[in-house]
Amino acid sequence: MNTTSCVVVVGYNGSRVHDVQKLRDLCKSLYNARLILLVEQIQPQDDQVADHVCSTSLAEKDVPASLELVVGCLNADRWKLIGVLPFSDRGVLLGAALASHFGLPGITPAEARAGLDKQIFRQLEATATEAPEDYRPILSTRIESLAELRQRVIEMGGKAFIKPACEGASRGCRVIRHPSECDEAWQALKPYREGGIVLEELIQNAREYSWDYVAGSTWITEKTTTDGAYRAEIQQVVPAPLAADAQAQLMAAGRHMAGLVSQDNGAWHNEVFHRANHRTSAVETNMRPGGMHIWDLARKAFIDFDPWERWVRWAVEGQVANHDPVPRGYCGIRLLRANTGGILRDVPDIPSLARSLNIELVEAVLTKHIGDSVSALVKDNFSFIGHIVLFNERYEDLSQDLSRLAEAIESSVGITSLAAPARAVG
């Protein structure tokens, strides 16, 4: 019996199932290899985007058992594993264990823990012997109880930022503006407490960016987050429009963050603050491709550059090529919000709306369907109703068009309120 080459993709975050299809196509065209997807719970679309789907736990405590299970399945069906792609935050641990077991490109299991657990990263940051001149660590502490949360928030001056230690996609992230908000925040974080809760100083008057890396290529992405109690990312632009000194500072910060954890990782999405005093600080590090289609934006914004192909070649061949991608313009994504809470009743024809505004549309996707429940309160990246992608050679024009089109779409969406109609009493 002959063996069949395969690449394993470990997990995916939220709505990124269609990115798995891109990876499958690349594995086939580059190496004539099949793609096996490892997930905790098989979703309806998984079978359509992967050649085979395998369900196994990605929890840290279960990594040895999951590794044994996957190795057994690969051997039983005579698969030859040629590459491992950890595609979700939780998938990084099992991905590292698989890469180590088979001697493939990747990180060690110990490095994977530091990339996943935000508190381990903060410890590495605090004990680093050197850092970029303009880089400042953020005050960060692990929280075990409501009483401790109240005490720490008071110590931080009554304001802080709280988030799960081991989650992505802005899940559970929120601002505490007064100690009286601690009870509600602690209650809201109940689903994440087992993985640990981290409290950090609230950074104000800062812009947020990400240092995105794949197999030796880096760029800076500009990100915009929502205001209010919850912080979710609403817009990304590649590449970020930056003065040379700010670009150099953010590049140095991103590299420093990666270097604290691992020299051998193929993909990074390190989130960085650029503060009003021209200092940089780490938001968090992520050892996987950036979300919100950042790699697709990069493919459109840069000349002859495909991050997905670079990642697959890294996983199989260990190929790292130091190459600064050359921009041909700016590509941006804007997420769309519901204008009120209720049931989605009606959506506009986005392509014709874009044409009427003389805006060239790259992509428009609605993730919510007629009859779905929607909310005007954005709690995380899954609260939006869809997205638009635009490209422009000029950043100012792109920025303006993203706002204009998003506003036009959001004001045209029909939503039936769930509030009971008032009745006249007579």
Protein Blocks (a to p, Z undefined) as FASTA:
>chain_A
ZZddddddehjehjlmmmmmmmmmmmmmmnopacddddfbdcfklmmmpmbdcdddfbfk
lmmmmmmmmmmmmmmnopacfbdcdfbfklmmmmmmmmmmnopacddfklmmmmmmmmlm
mmmmmmpcbdcfklccddddddfbfklmmmmmmmnoopacdddfkbghhioiacdfbfkl
mmmmmmmmmmmmmnopadddddehiacdddddeehiacdddddddedjbdcdfbdcdddd
ddfklmmmmmmmmmmmmmmmomkbfbdcddddddfkopacdfbdcdbdcehhlmmmmmmm
pghiafklmmmmmmmnopacddddddfbdcdddddddfbecddfbdcdfklmmmmnopac
fbdcdfbdehiacdfbdfbfmlpgbdcddddfblklmmmmmmmmmmmmmmmpccddfbdc
ddddZZ
